[in-house]
Amino acid sequence: MSPVRIPPIQCLLTFEALARLRSVTQAADELCVTPSAVSHRVKQLEQIIGTKLFGRADFSLTTEGSEYLAHVREGLAILERFPSAQSAPGKRKLRLAVTPTFARSILIPKLRQFTEAYPEIDLTLQVSIPLLDVVAEDADLVVRFGTGRYADVEHVCLARDEVTPLASPAFVREHGPFDEVSDLEGARLLRSPLEPWRTWFAAHQQDWPEPVDGSQFNDIGLMCDAAAAGMGIALVRLRLGAPWLENGSLVRLSERNVASPHAHYLCWRTGAMERWECTAFAEWLKKAVA
């Protein structure tokens, strides 16, 4: 009797998602993989079981595909219930490396929702600033901030944002007003390689060079604290600057927002998403920051 080859779990998850959503793009977003990975996994599954699952370009199921889907969903439901039956010593361990201000402004305020929804997962948070090569070691999942051109890992975009200049009310009273973009010329601008001022200048048709003088920060949260203390004007992503805007320690100098050239990405090594805890956190995080 020849051994039975059981399809990889990621192939079964992908088949179920594609059958339900009937869209490669939506299935890829839900599973935090690329559309090509979705297609590859479905083809791999069809080769393993020797049956064509989808009959048309609209991803309608074949008769065999419908029958197999029922079995797959039954099996996944059983597996999904299993972790909650584990005792505390058997908790799943998940290590997350995250950029500091993303954690402070976006993740931590919502993280209790995840820990309550998944008490069987023990989460360890580590600080990482990949744009500056400060990388946490041995993390299962990593939140990076940058251009998204990461050849060393698989990744999915979590959140794009817009930037605008912020300063403390006292700074504006003392050095303002800043009603026009030209009012920023010669002003005390705080600097960060994480958010270059040339993005703002170019959007306002100003051919100004990137500032080379003034205080510089490798963390947006520290720069916001410095701006709140009256040290100068910071160019800040609105979602990250929300806590300071909400408590009034920083105010906007302009009503116009400019798209940041960078974004936050969730990254992982190939094979990480085969672990249930990684997939669970990735799906939760995408919804939490949407």
Solvent accessible surface area in square Angstrom, and as a share of the most:
residue,aa,sasa,rsa
1,M,230,1.03
2,S,87,0.56
3,P,130,0.82
4,V,118,0.68
5,R,159,0.58
6,I,141,0.72
7,P,19,0.12
8,P,37,0.23
9,I,57,0.29
10,Q,30,0.13
11,C,0,0.00
12,L,27,0.14
13,L,55,0.27
14,T,0,0.00
15,F,0,0.00
16,E,24,0.11
17,A,1,0.01
18,L,3,0.02
19,A,13,0.10
20,R,110,0.40
21,L,50,0.25
22,R,121,0.44
23,S,25,0.16
24,V,33,0.19
25,T,82,0.48
26,Q,98,0.44
27,A,0,0.00
28,A,2,0.02
29,D,71,0.37
30,E,54,0.24
31,L,13,0.06
32,C,0,0.00
33,V,10,0.06
34,T,66,0.38
35,P,69,0.43
36,S,82,0.53
37,A,24,0.18
38,V,0,0.00
39,S,45,0.29
40,H,116,0.52
41,R,39,0.14
42,V,12,0.07
43,K,126,0.53
44,Q,46,0.20
45,L,0,0.00
46,E,33,0.15
47,Q,145,0.64
48,I,33,0.17
49,I,52,0.26
50,G,68,0.65
51,T,41,0.24
52,K,130,0.55
53,L,0,0.00
54,F,17,0.07
55,G,42,0.41
56,R,179,0.65
57,A,100,0.77
58,D,70,0.36
59,F,54,0.22
60,S,28,0.18
61,L,50,0.25
62,T,31,0.18
63,T,99,0.58
64,E,91,0.41
65,G,0,0.00
66,S,55,0.36
67,E,108,0.49
68,Y,52,0.20
69,L,15,0.07
70,A,62,0.48
71,H,125,0.56
72,V,10,0.06
73,R,99,0.36
74,E,110,0.49
75,G,29,0.28
76,L,28,0.14
77,A,38,0.30
78,I,96,0.49
79,L,102,0.51
80,E,122,0.55
81,R,150,0.55
82,F,118,0.49
83,P,2,0.02
84,S,84,0.54
85,A,84,0.65
86,Q,56,0.25
87,S,75,0.49
88,A,69,0.54
89,P,126,0.79
90,G,34,0.33
91,K,69,0.29
92,R,64,0.23
93,K,126,0.53
94,L,1,0.00
95,R,97,0.35
96,L,0,0.00
97,A,0,0.00
98,V,3,0.02
99,T,12,0.07
100,P,37,0.23
101,T,5,0.03
102,F,0,0.00
103,A,14,0.11
104,R,123,0.45
105,S,15,0.10
106,I,12,0.06
107,L,2,0.01
108,I,89,0.45
109,P,90,0.57
110,K,65,0.28
111,L,24,0.12
112,R,177,0.64
113,Q,106,0.47
114,F,1,0.00
115,T,60,0.35
116,E,109,0.49
117,A,64,0.49
118,Y,57,0.22
119,P,80,0.50
120,E,22,0.10
121,I,9,0.05
122,D,51,0.27
123,L,40,0.20
124,T,70,0.41
125,L,67,0.33
126,Q,49,0.22
127,V,94,0.54
128,S,0,0.00
129,I,16,0.08
130,P,21,0.13
131,L,65,0.32
132,L,54,0.27
133,D,126,0.65
134,V,71,0.41
135,V,74,0.42
136,A,18,0.14
137,E,133,0.60
138,D,85,0.44
139,A,6,0.05
140,D,13,0.07
141,L,0,0.00
142,V,21,0.12
143,V,0,0.00
144,R,37,0.13
145,F,6,0.02
146,G,1,0.01
147,T,58,0.34
148,G,11,0.11
149,R,196,0.72
150,Y,35,0.13
151,A,114,0.89
152,D,99,0.51
153,V,27,0.15
154,E,53,0.24
155,H,54,0.24
156,V,21,0.12
157,C,48,0.29
158,L,17,0.08
159,A,12,0.09
160,R,156,0.57
161,D,23,0.12
162,E,74,0.33
163,V,0,0.00
164,T,0,0.00
165,P,1,0.00
166,L,0,0.00
167,A,0,0.00
168,S,4,0.03
169,P,45,0.29
170,A,53,0.41
171,F,6,0.03
172,V,39,0.22
173,R,184,0.67
174,E,134,0.60
175,H,79,0.35
176,G,26,0.25
177,P,97,0.61
178,F,18,0.08
179,D,114,0.59
180,E,112,0.50
181,V,35,0.20
182,S,62,0.40
183,D,56,0.29
184,L,7,0.04
185,E,116,0.52
186,G,83,0.80
187,A,28,0.21
188,R,122,0.45
189,L,19,0.09
190,L,3,0.01
191,R,43,0.16
192,S,8,0.05
193,P,59,0.37
194,L,10,0.05
195,E,2,0.01
196,P,10,0.06
197,W,1,0.00
198,R,141,0.51
199,T,23,0.14
200,W,3,0.01
201,F,4,0.02
202,A,71,0.55
203,A,22,0.17
204,H,24,0.11
205,Q,155,0.69
206,Q,53,0.24
207,D,145,0.75
208,W,53,0.19
209,P,114,0.72
210,E,57,0.25
211,P,27,0.17
212,V,121,0.69
213,D,113,0.58
214,G,44,0.42
215,S,46,0.29
216,Q,105,0.47
217,F,34,0.14
218,N,70,0.36
219,D,17,0.09
220,I,4,0.02
221,G,1,0.01
222,L,102,0.51
223,M,2,0.01
224,C,0,0.00
225,D,55,0.29
226,A,9,0.07
227,A,0,0.00
228,A,32,0.25
229,A,82,0.63
230,G,23,0.22
231,M,81,0.36
232,G,0,0.00
233,I,0,0.00
234,A,0,0.00
235,L,1,0.00
236,V,0,0.00
237,R,5,0.02
238,L,34,0.17
239,R,78,0.28
240,L,4,0.02
241,G,0,0.00
242,A,30,0.23
243,P,46,0.29
244,W,11,0.04
245,L,50,0.25
246,E,145,0.65
247,N,109,0.56
248,G,37,0.36
249,S,36,0.23
250,L,1,0.01
251,V,53,0.30
252,R,75,0.27
253,L,26,0.13
254,S,32,0.20
255,E,150,0.67
256,R,113,0.41
257,N,52,0.27
258,V,16,0.09
259,A,71,0.55
260,S,12,0.07
261,P,70,0.44
262,H,23,0.10
263,A,2,0.02
264,H,8,0.04
265,Y,14,0.05
266,L,0,0.00
267,C,1,0.01
268,W,5,0.02
269,R,148,0.54
270,T,117,0.68
271,G,35,0.33
272,A,15,0.12
273,M,14,0.06
274,E,91,0.41
275,R,87,0.32
276,W,66,0.23
277,E,8,0.04
278,C,0,0.00
279,T,20,0.12
280,A,7,0.06
281,F,0,0.00
282,A,0,0.00
283,E,53,0.24
284,W,33,0.12
285,L,1,0.01
286,K,39,0.17
287,K,161,0.68
288,A,15,0.12
289,V,2,0.01
290,A,111,0.86
